[in-house]
Amino acid sequence: MRRLLVPLLFGLLGAGVLIALGAWQMQRLAWKEAVLADIDARLAGAPVDLPAQPDSETDKYLPVAVQGVLSSPELHVLIGTKDLGAGYRLIQRFETDGRMIMVDRGFIPLTSKASAREVGPASLIGNLHWPDEVDGYTPAPDAERGIWFARDVPAMADALGTEPVLLVVRDQLSGPGGEMTALAVDSAAIPNDHLQYAITWFSLAAIWLVMTGYLIWRMTRPGGRETEG
């Protein structure tokens, strides 16, 4: 029996570690679902006036209604969507109450990048957003072609000469039109893979226990290592 002790302890310890990792992912899942529920509640709130000093933490996803003037220049952020394919997010300057902010008006096709855009008075509803899209692998903007590869709010604000404030348009009540499709902020775009991770860890724990049981069975069956000698 002493020969069985080491594989039994190894099997139980390994399964315990894997089960603990699965349980931790279930805790993360509950936390993430609460975060997404809070985001959904904030997105669905009644639009308010643009805050005097928007904060990237407390005002993220805040619904806002603004009236002002769309103007040039504009920026183009390269994206790809499942339904619309490859194209750009159109980022324009927007002057409201003597302030200059940025608005993300949504998707335009690749072929529309060079098209002349109408400017002028507009009434918009959207959500304030500071996307976390830049990492160590994000290419620098292509200044020659005027293409960005992520929405970097501070850098875009410097390029357009605005406040570091981005309003992602949900509805345009009035103002210049064009060949564009609004891409409103949606919590469904936020990754939530914790359930899949938990299933993976629990499955590995089950396989670990089965293999441990098989090993012990091999060692104890007639002709196995346990009966040798």
C-alpha positions as CSV (number, residue, x, y, z in Angstrom):
1,M,0.0,0.0,0.0
2,R,2.9,2.3,0.6
3,R,3.6,2.2,-3.1
4,L,0.2,3.7,-3.7
5,L,0.6,6.6,-1.4
6,V,2.8,8.7,-3.6
7,P,0.6,8.5,-6.8
8,L,-2.6,8.9,-4.7
9,L,-1.3,12.0,-3.0
10,F,0.0,13.4,-6.3
11,G,-3.3,12.7,-8.0
12,L,-5.4,14.3,-5.2
13,L,-3.0,17.3,-4.9
14,G,-3.0,17.9,-8.7
15,A,-6.8,17.6,-8.9
16,G,-7.2,19.9,-5.9
17,V,-5.1,22.6,-7.6
18,L,-7.1,22.3,-10.8
19,I,-10.4,22.5,-9.0
20,A,-9.2,25.6,-7.1
21,L,-8.3,27.3,-10.4
22,G,-11.8,26.4,-11.7
23,A,-13.5,27.8,-8.6
24,W,-11.4,31.0,-8.9
25,Q,-12.6,31.4,-12.5
26,M,-16.2,31.1,-11.3
27,Q,-15.6,33.9,-8.8
28,R,-14.1,36.0,-11.6
29,L,-17.2,35.2,-13.7
30,A,-19.5,36.5,-11.0
31,W,-17.3,39.6,-10.6
32,K,-17.3,40.2,-14.4
33,E,-21.0,39.7,-14.7
34,A,-21.6,42.4,-12.0
35,V,-19.2,44.8,-13.8
36,L,-21.1,44.2,-17.1
37,A,-24.4,44.7,-15.4
38,D,-23.2,48.0,-14.0
39,I,-22.0,49.1,-17.5
40,D,-25.3,48.2,-19.0
41,A,-27.1,50.2,-16.4
42,R,-24.9,53.2,-17.1
43,L,-25.3,52.9,-20.8
44,A,-29.1,52.8,-20.6
45,G,-29.3,55.9,-18.3
46,A,-31.0,59.1,-19.4
47,P,-28.7,61.4,-21.3
48,V,-27.3,64.4,-19.3
49,D,-25.3,67.5,-20.2
50,L,-21.6,67.2,-20.9
51,P,-19.8,67.4,-17.6
52,A,-17.6,70.5,-17.1
53,Q,-14.6,68.3,-16.4
54,P,-15.2,64.7,-17.5
55,D,-13.3,62.0,-15.6
56,S,-12.1,58.9,-17.4
57,E,-13.1,56.7,-14.5
58,T,-16.3,58.1,-13.0
59,D,-17.8,59.3,-16.3
60,K,-16.9,56.4,-18.5
61,Y,-20.0,55.2,-20.4
62,L,-22.0,58.3,-19.2
63,P,-24.9,59.0,-21.6
64,V,-24.6,62.6,-22.9
65,A,-26.7,64.8,-25.2
66,V,-24.9,67.7,-26.9
67,Q,-25.6,70.3,-29.4
68,G,-22.9,72.0,-31.4
69,V,-21.0,72.1,-34.7
70,L,-19.2,69.3,-36.4
71,S,-16.0,70.4,-38.1
72,S,-12.8,69.3,-39.8
73,P,-10.2,67.9,-39.6
74,E,-11.0,64.2,-38.9
75,L,-9.3,61.0,-38.0
76,H,-9.8,57.5,-39.3
77,V,-9.3,54.5,-37.1
78,L,-8.9,51.2,-39.0
79,I,-11.3,48.5,-37.8
80,G,-13.0,45.3,-38.9
81,T,-16.5,44.2,-38.0
82,K,-18.4,41.0,-38.5
83,D,-21.4,42.6,-40.1
84,L,-19.8,45.5,-42.0
85,G,-16.4,44.2,-42.8
86,A,-13.2,46.4,-43.0
87,G,-13.5,50.1,-42.7
88,Y,-12.8,53.1,-40.4
89,R,-14.2,54.7,-37.3
90,L,-14.8,58.3,-38.2
91,I,-13.5,60.7,-35.5
92,Q,-14.5,64.4,-35.9
93,R,-14.1,67.6,-33.9
94,F,-17.3,68.9,-32.2
95,E,-17.6,72.4,-30.8
96,T,-20.2,72.7,-28.0
97,D,-20.7,75.6,-25.6
98,G,-17.3,77.1,-26.5
99,R,-15.6,73.7,-25.9
100,M,-14.0,71.4,-28.4
101,I,-14.3,67.6,-28.0
102,M,-14.2,64.6,-30.3
103,V,-17.1,62.5,-31.5
104,D,-16.9,59.0,-32.9
105,R,-19.6,59.0,-35.5
106,G,-19.2,55.3,-36.4
107,F,-18.2,53.1,-39.3
108,I,-17.4,54.3,-42.8
109,P,-16.3,51.9,-45.7
110,L,-12.7,51.9,-46.8
111,T,-13.8,53.5,-50.1
112,S,-15.3,56.5,-48.2
113,K,-12.1,57.6,-46.4
114,A,-11.3,60.3,-49.0
115,S,-14.9,61.5,-49.4
116,A,-15.7,65.0,-48.5
117,R,-17.7,65.1,-45.2
118,E,-20.5,67.6,-44.5
119,V,-19.9,69.7,-41.5
120,G,-22.2,72.0,-39.6
121,P,-24.7,72.2,-36.6
122,A,-25.7,68.8,-35.1
123,S,-27.5,67.4,-32.2
124,L,-26.0,64.1,-30.9
125,I,-26.6,61.5,-28.2
126,G,-23.9,59.1,-27.2
127,N,-21.7,57.8,-24.4
128,L,-18.4,59.2,-23.1
129,H,-15.7,56.6,-23.6
130,W,-12.0,56.2,-23.0
131,P,-11.3,52.9,-24.8
132,D,-8.4,50.8,-23.7
133,E,-7.3,49.7,-27.1
134,V,-3.6,50.6,-27.1
135,D,-0.9,48.1,-26.1
136,G,2.7,47.3,-26.9
137,Y,1.8,45.7,-30.2
138,T,-0.3,48.6,-31.5
139,P,1.4,50.3,-34.5
140,A,1.9,54.0,-34.4
141,P,-0.5,56.1,-36.5
142,D,0.3,56.3,-40.2
143,A,0.6,60.1,-40.5
144,E,1.2,59.9,-44.3
145,R,-2.0,58.0,-45.0
146,G,-3.9,59.5,-42.0
147,I,-4.7,56.1,-40.5
148,W,-4.9,55.2,-36.8
149,F,-4.9,51.6,-35.5
150,A,-6.6,52.2,-32.1
151,R,-8.6,54.9,-30.4
152,D,-6.0,56.6,-28.2
153,V,-8.0,59.5,-26.7
154,P,-5.1,61.7,-25.4
155,A,-3.1,61.3,-28.7
156,M,-6.1,61.9,-30.9
157,A,-7.0,65.0,-28.8
158,D,-3.5,66.3,-29.4
159,A,-3.8,65.7,-33.1
160,L,-7.2,67.4,-33.4
161,G,-6.6,70.1,-30.8
162,T,-9.5,69.2,-28.6
163,E,-10.1,68.2,-25.0
164,P,-9.3,64.5,-24.3
165,V,-13.0,63.7,-24.4
166,L,-14.6,61.2,-26.8
167,L,-18.3,60.9,-27.3
168,V,-19.3,57.7,-29.1
169,V,-22.5,58.6,-31.0
170,R,-25.5,56.5,-30.5
171,D,-28.1,58.7,-32.2
172,Q,-27.8,61.7,-34.4
173,L,-31.0,63.7,-33.9
174,S,-30.0,66.4,-36.5
175,G,-27.1,67.5,-38.5
176,P,-25.0,66.5,-41.5
177,G,-25.5,63.0,-42.8
178,G,-23.3,60.7,-44.8
179,E,-22.4,57.1,-45.5
180,M,-21.7,56.0,-41.9
181,T,-23.1,53.5,-39.4
182,A,-23.2,54.4,-35.7
183,L,-21.2,51.9,-33.6
184,A,-22.6,52.6,-30.1
185,V,-20.7,51.4,-27.0
186,D,-21.9,47.9,-26.2
187,S,-20.9,45.8,-23.2
188,A,-21.2,42.7,-25.4
189,A,-17.9,43.7,-26.9
190,I,-16.1,43.3,-23.6
191,P,-14.5,39.9,-23.3
192,N,-16.0,37.5,-20.7
193,D,-14.4,34.1,-21.1
194,H,-14.3,33.1,-17.4
195,L,-16.9,30.4,-17.8
196,Q,-14.9,28.7,-20.6
197,Y,-11.8,28.9,-18.4
198,A,-13.6,27.3,-15.5
199,I,-14.9,24.5,-17.6
200,T,-11.4,23.9,-18.9
201,W,-9.9,23.6,-15.3
202,F,-12.7,21.4,-14.1
203,S,-12.4,19.1,-17.1
204,L,-8.6,18.8,-16.5
205,A,-9.3,18.0,-12.9
206,A,-11.7,15.2,-13.9
207,I,-9.1,13.8,-16.4
208,W,-6.4,14.0,-13.7
209,L,-8.5,12.0,-11.3
210,V,-9.4,9.4,-14.0
211,M,-5.7,9.0,-14.9
212,T,-4.8,8.7,-11.2
213,G,-7.4,6.0,-10.7
214,Y,-6.2,4.2,-13.8
215,L,-2.6,4.3,-12.6
216,I,-3.6,2.9,-9.2
217,W,-5.7,0.2,-10.9
218,R,-2.7,-0.8,-13.0
219,M,-0.5,-1.0,-9.9
220,T,-3.0,-3.1,-7.9
221,R,-4.3,-5.5,-10.5
222,P,-2.8,-9.0,-10.8
223,G,0.5,-8.8,-12.6
224,G,0.8,-5.1,-11.8
225,R,3.7,-3.4,-10.1
226,E,2.0,-3.8,-6.7
227,T,2.1,-7.6,-7.0
228,E,5.5,-7.9,-8.5
229,G,8.1,-9.9,-6.4
